[in-house]
Amino acid sequence: MAGKKTSAEKRFAQSEVRRMHNKAIKSECRTYARQFVEAVQAKDSKLAQEKLTTLVSKLDSARSKGVLTRNAVSRKKSRMQTLFNVTFAAK
């Protein structure tokens, strides 16, 4: 007969599940950021605008889930918006 799990074992299992979940969300945010930067470098303003909108949505979602902090999300959104504005302002 198997013994009961200790609370430390349960806590470890829970934290591992949370870690993997958070890792997936952060990876998704980095992927959208990379796609946005690639669109900006390709000078495609319409695609860049779509990617920026999606990126902002994903960052806000990560913030609401507690994966990223408020300041980190604000900083990333600000930098991406600045990149977009500087690149496409003269057009």
LOKOLLUM-583404 format. One record per residue (C-alpha): residue number from 1; residue in three letters; x, y, z. Coordinates in nm, 4 decimals. Layout:
% residues N
+------+-------+----------+----------+----------+
: nunu : zakol :       px :       py :       pz :
+------+-------+----------+----------+----------+
:  NUM :   ALA :        X :        Y :        Z :
...
+------+-------+----------+----------+----------+
***
This chain:
% residues 91
+------+-------+----------+----------+----------+
: nunu : zakol :       px :       py :       pz :
+------+-------+----------+----------+----------+
:    1 :   MET :   0.0000 :   0.0000 :   0.0000 :
:    2 :   ALA :   0.1363 :   0.3384 :  -0.1014 :
:    3 :   GLY :   0.1930 :   0.6066 :   0.1566 :
:    4 :   LYS :   0.0394 :   0.9507 :   0.1475 :
:    5 :   LYS :   0.2110 :   1.2366 :  -0.0259 :
:    6 :   THR :   0.3678 :   1.4879 :   0.2080 :
:    7 :   SER :   0.2679 :   1.8501 :   0.1861 :
:    8 :   ALA :   0.6166 :   1.9367 :   0.0578 :
:    9 :   GLU :   0.5791 :   1.6891 :  -0.2277 :
:   10 :   LYS :   0.2394 :   1.8312 :  -0.3140 :
:   11 :   ARG :   0.3718 :   2.1884 :  -0.3016 :
:   12 :   PHE :   0.6625 :   2.0908 :  -0.5281 :
:   13 :   ALA :   0.4263 :   1.9308 :  -0.7809 :
:   14 :   GLN :   0.2022 :   2.2382 :  -0.7789 :
:   15 :   SER :   0.4923 :   2.4767 :  -0.8220 :
:   16 :   GLU :   0.6272 :   2.2703 :  -1.1124 :
:   17 :   VAL :   0.2912 :   2.2888 :  -1.2930 :
:   18 :   ARG :   0.2757 :   2.6656 :  -1.2351 :
:   19 :   ARG :   0.6352 :   2.7100 :  -1.3517 :
:   20 :   MET :   0.5662 :   2.5313 :  -1.6796 :
:   21 :   HIS :   0.2454 :   2.7308 :  -1.7318 :
:   22 :   ASN :   0.4244 :   3.0614 :  -1.6690 :
:   23 :   LYS :   0.7125 :   2.9583 :  -1.8933 :
:   24 :   ALA :   0.4711 :   2.8930 :  -2.1810 :
:   25 :   ILE :   0.3050 :   3.2328 :  -2.1388 :
:   26 :   LYS :   0.6400 :   3.4164 :  -2.1281 :
:   27 :   SER :   0.7593 :   3.2277 :  -2.4346 :
:   28 :   GLU :   0.4444 :   3.3237 :  -2.6221 :
:   29 :   CYS :   0.5002 :   3.6912 :  -2.5357 :
:   30 :   ARG :   0.8606 :   3.6748 :  -2.6581 :
:   31 :   THR :   0.7461 :   3.5105 :  -2.9827 :
:   32 :   TYR :   0.4939 :   3.7877 :  -3.0534 :
:   33 :   ALA :   0.7564 :   4.0509 :  -2.9692 :
:   34 :   ARG :   1.0006 :   3.8920 :  -3.2145 :
:   35 :   GLN :   0.7342 :   3.8800 :  -3.4863 :
:   36 :   PHE :   0.6551 :   4.2478 :  -3.4274 :
:   37 :   VAL :   1.0212 :   4.3485 :  -3.4526 :
:   38 :   GLU :   1.0594 :   4.1468 :  -3.7733 :
:   39 :   ALA :   0.7558 :   4.3232 :  -3.9229 :
:   40 :   VAL :   0.9023 :   4.6620 :  -3.8288 :
:   41 :   GLN :   1.2379 :   4.5712 :  -3.9815 :
:   42 :   ALA :   1.0566 :   4.4670 :  -4.3001 :
:   43 :   LYS :   0.8951 :   4.8164 :  -4.3051 :
:   44 :   ASP :   0.5454 :   4.6644 :  -4.3228 :
:   45 :   SER :   0.3355 :   4.9089 :  -4.1205 :
:   46 :   LYS :   0.0051 :   4.7234 :  -4.1546 :
:   47 :   LEU :   0.1515 :   4.3912 :  -4.0382 :
:   48 :   ALA :   0.3482 :   4.5662 :  -3.7638 :
:   49 :   GLN :   0.0297 :   4.7338 :  -3.6369 :
:   50 :   GLU :  -0.1479 :   4.3969 :  -3.6226 :
:   51 :   LYS :   0.1452 :   4.2361 :  -3.4417 :
:   52 :   LEU :   0.1669 :   4.5269 :  -3.1976 :
:   53 :   THR :  -0.2025 :   4.4964 :  -3.1142 :
:   54 :   THR :  -0.1655 :   4.1226 :  -3.0559 :
:   55 :   LEU :   0.1495 :   4.1726 :  -2.8480 :
:   56 :   VAL :  -0.0166 :   4.4307 :  -2.6238 :
:   57 :   SER :  -0.3093 :   4.1962 :  -2.5721 :
:   58 :   LYS :  -0.0798 :   3.9054 :  -2.4802 :
:   59 :   LEU :   0.1229 :   4.1222 :  -2.2413 :
:   60 :   ASP :  -0.1921 :   4.2458 :  -2.0686 :
:   61 :   SER :  -0.3115 :   3.8873 :  -2.0409 :
:   62 :   ALA :   0.0187 :   3.7798 :  -1.8861 :
:   63 :   ARG :  -0.0095 :   4.0687 :  -1.6401 :
:   64 :   SER :  -0.3618 :   3.9733 :  -1.5360 :
:   65 :   LYS :  -0.2465 :   3.6149 :  -1.4749 :
:   66 :   GLY :   0.0384 :   3.7363 :  -1.2550 :
:   67 :   VAL :   0.3111 :   3.6035 :  -1.4839 :
:   68 :   LEU :   0.4650 :   3.9459 :  -1.5532 :
:   69 :   THR :   0.4732 :   4.2485 :  -1.3254 :
:   70 :   ARG :   0.2902 :   4.5705 :  -1.4016 :
:   71 :   ASN :   0.6103 :   4.7675 :  -1.4568 :
:   72 :   ALA :   0.7607 :   4.5046 :  -1.6862 :
:   73 :   VAL :   0.4501 :   4.5023 :  -1.9030 :
:   74 :   SER :   0.4382 :   4.8827 :  -1.9149 :
:   75 :   ARG :   0.8061 :   4.8993 :  -2.0099 :
:   76 :   LYS :   0.7706 :   4.6428 :  -2.2890 :
:   77 :   LYS :   0.4582 :   4.8068 :  -2.4321 :
:   78 :   SER :   0.6216 :   5.1495 :  -2.4206 :
:   79 :   ARG :   0.9356 :   5.0322 :  -2.5988 :
:   80 :   MET :   0.7431 :   4.8524 :  -2.8702 :
:   81 :   GLN :   0.5106 :   5.1490 :  -2.9268 :
:   82 :   THR :   0.8114 :   5.3826 :  -2.9456 :
:   83 :   LEU :   0.9783 :   5.1545 :  -3.1990 :
:   84 :   PHE :   0.6623 :   5.1567 :  -3.4096 :
:   85 :   ASN :   0.6197 :   5.5347 :  -3.3874 :
:   86 :   VAL :   0.9826 :   5.6125 :  -3.4710 :
:   87 :   THR :   0.9856 :   5.3757 :  -3.7669 :
:   88 :   PHE :   0.6561 :   5.4785 :  -3.9244 :
:   89 :   ALA :   0.6162 :   5.8422 :  -3.8098 :
:   90 :   ALA :   0.7434 :   6.0067 :  -4.1285 :
:   91 :   LYS :   0.5025 :   5.8161 :  -4.3512 :
+------+-------+----------+----------+----------+
***
